[in-house]
Amino acid sequence: MKRNLFTLPAVAFVTLLVLIRPAAYGQENQAAPVAAAPTATPTAPPTVPPIATPTATPTPPPSSALNGIAIVVNDEVITKLELKDRTAMITQRLKGQGVALPSPAELQKQIVERMIVEKAQLQMAHEEGMRVDDVMLDRAMLRMAEQNKMTLQVFRNTVEREGTSYATFREGVRDDILMQRIREKEVDAKVQVSESEIDNYLAAQKADKQKNIEVELSHILIRIPENATPELLAKLRARAEYALQQVKSGGDFSKLAATFSDSAEGLKGGSLGWREQDRYPQIFIDAIAPLSEGQSTGLIKSPNGFHILKLTGRRTVEQAAGGIPQTHVRHILIKVTPTVTKEQAVHKLVEFKQRLENNGAKFEDLAQQFSNDSSASKGGDLGWLYVGDVPEFDPVIANLKDGEISDPLESASGMHIIQVLGRKNDEVSKERQRLLARQVIHARKLDEASQDWIRQLRDRAYVEIRTDDK
């Protein structure tokens, strides 16, 4: 079979890898991205955080009776066993989330579409030469275990108790990392924000500068394919209007999202989680403006498709009087490498902390000699940080007194100890305002570009859905 080559414009990113979730869902994905897209939470023992199975499904043995071909995507296949396993996993996830299940036919249709898009993304990543080696994958698994306050062995046991082999879960994580990378390459780095857009955003925000509105939305998307004919457009509109009629008649929104929605969140009940309102496309902001909690919009048409939104929550976060809090911080970073384990890094930092507390060394001297980042030359001084500049530092900084040194903590860069040198409340500088505005606009444009890229990727793939073993 001749493969259709991907020659897509740059526009992507849908969901960031969020595999391990607390029992009470309260925030969006993350890629991403990104935003990020929320991941549903399966049922789990009360003392152990539930673990949602990642994208990959196990490779069936050649002798399996279910090893027939279910779907052809370009020059690769998805087997019937892979489809069966994914269906079982998503069914368990929806039940654990308390979402009423759609009909088996509708559920499988949604799952098939999801697997097609995932396969197409992985193929593009492989064509670009992207790989996730075992060392990187091992670190990702270890971070997941630590984020859930488990040892790796306990984490592995929990995965398998949820009905998924650890090897399958591990390969799914590898796939998710690859998909995130290709999305970042095809969209994130190519979404541009102009200075005039920042100027317009800041001007529009002046009247509301003392407050920040956050909303919790659920979403149904009926995607419009690229170059859709008038006949197909009419058919999709009719499907969207039927879904809207079900919503307005009091239907369970999460069930309807799982039944109708073509978005990444559809098979998770459609929840987008809590997000700052201005990070949504303007068309969404305008549509939900008159709504009260629990109400839903009419049909919203965008270039990507027809949307239905339900407002499930709205809250206002007041800006603190007297300016924005900042903290003066310095740190020592020990990176985890193939030759330096996490345990070795922690041991070294504990030794540094003891020496500092016993006045056996100066912080700046240890930072200059041992810290593995560019701040070493400045004695580890990171300057004045806002909340969110280094998210992993925020909860630690909040509990440190001035001059106090933290225990070792982990970030994406490695292991750290940090010291608070001072605190102040300060008005946000113009440079900071423009940076924050750029981030908000980028996130808003990224959502739209993501959907566009996914739509094009799906439309340009050769897909054959088989009903029997051909």
N, C-alpha and C positions, 0 to 999 in steps of 0.2 A: 504494500500500500504506500502510495506516495504521500508524504507528509506536507501539510500546509505550513509554511514558514510564518512565524510571527514578525510582522513589521509594524508594530503599534506605535502611535505617538506616546509621548511620556505623560502619563496621568495615572497614578495608582495609590493604593494603600487602603485596606479595609479594616482589618482588625489586627491588633498587636497580640503577641502570644501572651495569653493569660490563662494558664492551665490550672493553677491551684487557687481556690477561692475560699474565703470564709463562709460560714453558713449563712450569715446575713449579708445579702448583696447590697452594696451601697454606692458603688461608683462605676463609672464607665471603664472600657478598655481603654481596653489601653492600647494596643500600639500604639490598642495607638495612637494616637493618633489619630497619639493618635488616636490621635487618637486612636484611642483605642477603642474594640467592640466588646460588650459584656459577655461573660460566659455563664451559662446556667449552672446551677448547683445541684448535683445529685444528692440522694439521701445518703447519710453517713452515720456511723456510730457517734453518739453525742460528744465523746471526748476526743475525737479525731477529725480534723477538717476534711471535708469531702474532696475528692480528686476527680476532675473531669477528664475523660480520656481525650488525648489529642487526636490529630486528624488521621494518622495512619491506621490502617487495619492490617491484621496479620496476613502474611503470604501463605496461601493454603497449600497443602501438600498435593503433588500432581495426581495422587490417587483419589482425591476427594471427589465425591459425587457432585458437590456443589462448585466444582472448579470450572464450570462453564463461564463463558464470557457474557457479562451483563451489559457493559458499555464499552465502546471504542472511542477513545479521545485521541485524535491525530493518529500516531502510530503505536499507541500503548492501550492497554485494556484495564478495565476494572472488572474483577470477577464477581460472580454471584455470591460467593462466600464473603468477599469484602463488603458487598452491599448488605448482605444479611447481618454481618457483625455491626456495621455502622447503624443499621436500623435498630438493632437491639440496644446499642449504646445510647442513641438519641431518645429512644422510647423510655429507657430508664431515667435519663436526665430530665425529660419533661415531667415524668411522674414525680420525681424527687423535688421538682420545682413547684409541683402542684398545678401544672398546666393541663387542662383538659385536652386529650389527644384528638387530633383530626382523624378522619377515616384512614384506614391503612393505605388506600390508593393515593390520597392526597399527601400523606406523610412520606411515602416512598418517592413520589414525584419531587418533593422538596429536597429530599436527601440525595436523589440522583443529580439534581442541578448543583447542589453544594459540592458533591464529589467531582463533577465535571470541571467546575471552576478551580478546585484545588489541584486537580491533575494538570490542568493547563498552566497554572502558576508554577508548579514544580518542574514541568517540562521547560518552561522559559528559563527558570533558574539554572537548570542543568545545561541548557544551550549557552548560557552566559559563563559557564565554567564555575559556577558557585558550588562550593562543597562545605559541609560541616564535618570536621574530623572528630574522631572519638575523644580526643582530649577536650575539645570545646564542649562536646556533648556531655561528657562526664562532669564538667564544671557546671553546666546548666542543671543537671540532675541534682547535684549537690546543693546548688543555690535554692532549688525548689524545696528540698528537704529542710534546709535551714530556715527558709521563710515560713514553713509550717511547724518549726520548732521540733523537728524530728531528726533522728540519725538517718543515714541513708538506708540502713537495713529496715528500720521501722517504716520509712517512707515506701520502700519496695513492698513490704508486707501489706501496707494499706492499699497500694495500687492493685495488688493481686487479689486482696479481699473484695475489692469492688468489681471483680470479674474480668479484669484485663491482665494479660501477661505482662510482666515488666519489660520484656524485650519489645513487645508491641508498643507499649507506652513510650519507651525510649526512642523508637524509630519515629513515632508520631511527633515527639519533640524535635527531632532532627528535621522533619518535614516543615514544622511550623517555623523554625528558625530560617530555613531556606525561603519560605514564602514571605516572611517579613523582610528578608534581604532584597528580594526581587521587587517587592512593593516600594521599598525605600529608594531603590535605584530608578525605578520607572516613574515614580511620582514625587516622593518627598523632596528630593533634591532639586526637582524641576518646577516646583510650585513657587512662583515669584511674587513678591509683595513690593509694590512701588512706593516711593516716598509720598506721592499724592494720595494713595490709598490710606497711608498712615495719617496724613494730615486730615483727611475727611473723617476718619474714624475718631480721632481725638476731638475734633470739633463737635461731632455728634454726641460724644460722651460727656461733654462739659457739664451739661445740666444734671447728670446723674453721677457725678464723680464721687459722691460720698456713699454710694451703695452699689452692691453687686447682686444681681438677681440670678439665682440658680433654679433650674427646672429639671424635673424628672419626666421623661417622655417614654411612651411606647410607640412603635412605628410599624406600619405596613407599607411595603413598596411593591408595586406592580411594575416591573422593569420594562422599558421600551427598547427593543433591540435597535442597533444601528441600522439606518436606512430602512426603517419599517414602512411597509406599504400602507396606504389609507385603509385597506381592508383589515390588516393586522392591527393597526392603531385602534380602529373601531372595536375590534374584538377584545383588545386589552382594556379599553375604557369600559366596556360592558362588564368585564370581570371585576375591575376596580369598583364600579358602581354597585355591583352585587355585594362585594365585600363591605362597602360603606353602608349599604342597606342593612346588612347583618349587624354591623356595629351599632347603628342608630336604633335597631330593634332590641338592643340590650344584650346582644351576643357577647360571649366571653372573648375579650380582645386578645388575650394571649393565645387562645385556641385558634382564633381567626388569623392571627399572625403566623402561627405554625402551619396553617392551612394554605394561606394565600401569599404570604410575603416572600419576595425574591431577595430580600436583604440578608446580610450575614446574621442578623439577630433573629430572623424569622423562626428558626428552629430552637430558639431560646425564649420564645414567648413574645418577641418583639421589643423587649425592654432595652432602652438606651442608657438607663441609669441617670444619676445626677450629673449635670454639666452646667457650667456657666452659660447663661442664655445667649450671650453674644458670640459664643463659639459655634452656634448653629447658623446655617444659611439664613439670609434675611427673609427669604420666602417662608421659612418655618417660624421665625420670630413674629412676623406679621400675622401668621395664621393662628398662633396660640395666644396672641395678645388679649383677645376678648374672652378667653375661656376661663372657667373656674375649674378647680381640681375635680377630676372624674369625667370632664367633658371631652369630646373629640371634635376634630375639625371636619370640614367637608373634604371633598377631593381636591388635592393640591397637585398641579401639573408642573413638572420641571423637565429639563432636557433628558433626564435619566429615566423618568417614568411618572406614574401616578402614586401619590403618597396619601396616607391617612395617619394622623397623629392623635394620640390621646395624652392629655395632660394629667399625670398622676401625682404631681407635687410641684409646689413653687415656694421658694423661700428667699428672703432678703438677708444678705450678710452685710452688716454695717461696717464701714471702714473705721478703724480706731481713731479717736480724736488725738490730735497732737502729732500726726504723721505716721509713718510706717516704721515698725521696729526693725532695727538692724543689729547684728552682732559681729564684733571683731573677733576673728578666729584664726588660730594657727594649728597646723597639724603635722604629723609625720606619717607618711604612707609607705607601706611595704607591699609591693605587688606580689600576687600569687602567680607563680610561673611553673613550668615543668620541673624546675630545679628547686623551687621554694614552695613548700606546701602551705596550706592555710594554717595548719597547726604550728609550723615553724615561724610563720609571720606573727601569729598571736603570741607565741612564746617570747619572741624578740621584743615586741611592743610592751608586754607585761614587764619585762626586764627594764626597758626604758622608763616606764612609769615609776617603777620602784626607785630607780636612780634619781629621777627628778624629784620625787616626793621626799627623798632622803638628802636632797641637796648635793647629790653626787655628780650632777651634770647640769648643764644649761640646755633648755629646750632648743634654742636656736642652733647650738653646736651639734646636738644629735640630729636635728633636721638637716643641717648642711651636710653632715657626713653620711646619713643613712636614708633620708627620704627619697622616694623614687619618682618625684615629679618636679616640675619647673619651679615650684615655690621653694625648693630646698635652698637655692641661692639667697633667698630672703629670710632664711631661718624658719621656713614653713608657713610664713604669714600669708593668709588668703585674703586679707583685707576685710572690709565690712560686707557681710552677707545678708541678703534678704531671705525671708522664709521662702523655701522652694528653690533657692539657688543650688543647694546640694540636699535633695530630699532626705537622703539617709541620715544626714546630720541633724535635721530639725528636731526630732523627739529627744535626742541626746542633749543638744544645746539648751533646750527648754528646761532641762533638769540640772544643768550645771551652774554652779556659782562662779562668779568672776574669779579667774585664776585657777579654778579647779581643772584637773586633767581627767578625761574620760577613760573608761575601760576600752579595750580594743573593740572596734565596730567595723562592719563590712559595708562597702559600696561596690559599684560596678568596677571601680578602679583597683580595688584590693582591700587591705586591712589598714585601719587608721587608729591613732589616738589623737584627740583634739583638745585644745585648751581655749577657754573663753577669756579674752583679754578685756572686753568691755561691751557695753550695750548703749544704744541710743534710739530715740525716735526721730525720724527725719522725713522731711517732705521728699517725695519721689522726684528725683532729678528728671530733667527733660529727656536725657538720654535713656533713662530707665523707662519712662513713660512710652517712648517710641519703641523700645525693645519689647515691652509687654504688648503694645498695640500690634506690632509685627507678628508676635506669636499668636495672638487671637485671630488676626486676619488669615495667617497661614493655616491655622487649624480649620477655620471655616472653609477656605478654598480647598483644603486637602480632602474634606468630606466629599465635596462635589466631584473633585478630580478622581477620587478613589472609585466612586460608583461608575464614573465614565470609563475608567480603565478596565474594571471588571466586566462591564457590558461589552466593550470591544474585544476583550480577550475571549469571552464566551462566544461571541458572534462569529469570530474569525477562526475558531477551532472546528476541525472536522469531527463531528459527533455522530455516532451510530448507537442507538439504544436498541438492544436485542430483546426479543420476547422469548426466544428459545436458544438452544445451543446450535449455532450455525457454524 
